[in-house]
């Protein structure tokens, strides 16, 4: 890779990071402010229920993967 190509790539990466910060950060802050205005704060039951549902879904997914890997392992040892 030539020095000019590397410099161009670094400049493009810097531009992408700047664009993400310039446009993305205000959008995230506005979304957070909107959620706060709607009353979904840290002590909200809605947030607690959503977190519990996500934890349950993750646990079920993990358990199913464990069961599948145990079945595949037992199939290999029997064959």
N, C-alpha and C positions, 0 to 999 in steps of 0.2 A: 504494500500500500504506500502510495507516495505521501509526502508531507502535506501537499495541498489537499488531497482527498481526506486525510485524517483531520485536517483543520476544518474542512467543510462539514464533515460528520459531527465534529465537536460543536461547531456553530449551530448546526441544525438541532442537536440535542439541547443546547442551551435555549434556543428559541422555543422548542417544544415545552421545556420546563417553565419558561416564562409565560407562555400562553396558558398552560394548565393552571399556574398560580393566579394569573390575571383574570381568567374567566371561571375557573373551577371553584376557587376559594369563596368568592362572593355568592355563588350559587349554593354552596354548602352552608354558609352562614345564614343566608335567607331561608333555606329549608329548616334549619335549626330554630330560627326565630319564629317561623310559621308554626312549627310544632309546639313551641312554647306558648304562643298566643292561643292555640287551640286547646291548651290545657293538658297536654301530654307531657308532664314533667317526670322527674326521676321517681317520684313517689306514686305515679299513676298505676292503677290496677291493670290498665290496658297494656302497659309496658311489661309488667310482671307476667301477665298471661302470655304475651308474645314471646318473652324469654323462656318461659316454661315450655311452651310448644316447640320452640327451636331446640331446647335441650332434649326433650323427649324424642323428637324426630332424629336428632343426631345419635342418641343412644340406640334407637331401633335400627338405624342404618349400620352402626358399628356392630351391634349384636348379630344382624343378618350376615354381615361380612365374616364375622368370626365363625358362625355356623357353616357358611359355605366353604371356608378354608378348611374347617375340620372334616367336612364331608369329602372334599377333594383329597385330603391327606389320607383318610381312611380308605378311600377307593384305591389309592396307589399301593397301600400296604397289603390290601387283600388280593390284588391282581398279580 
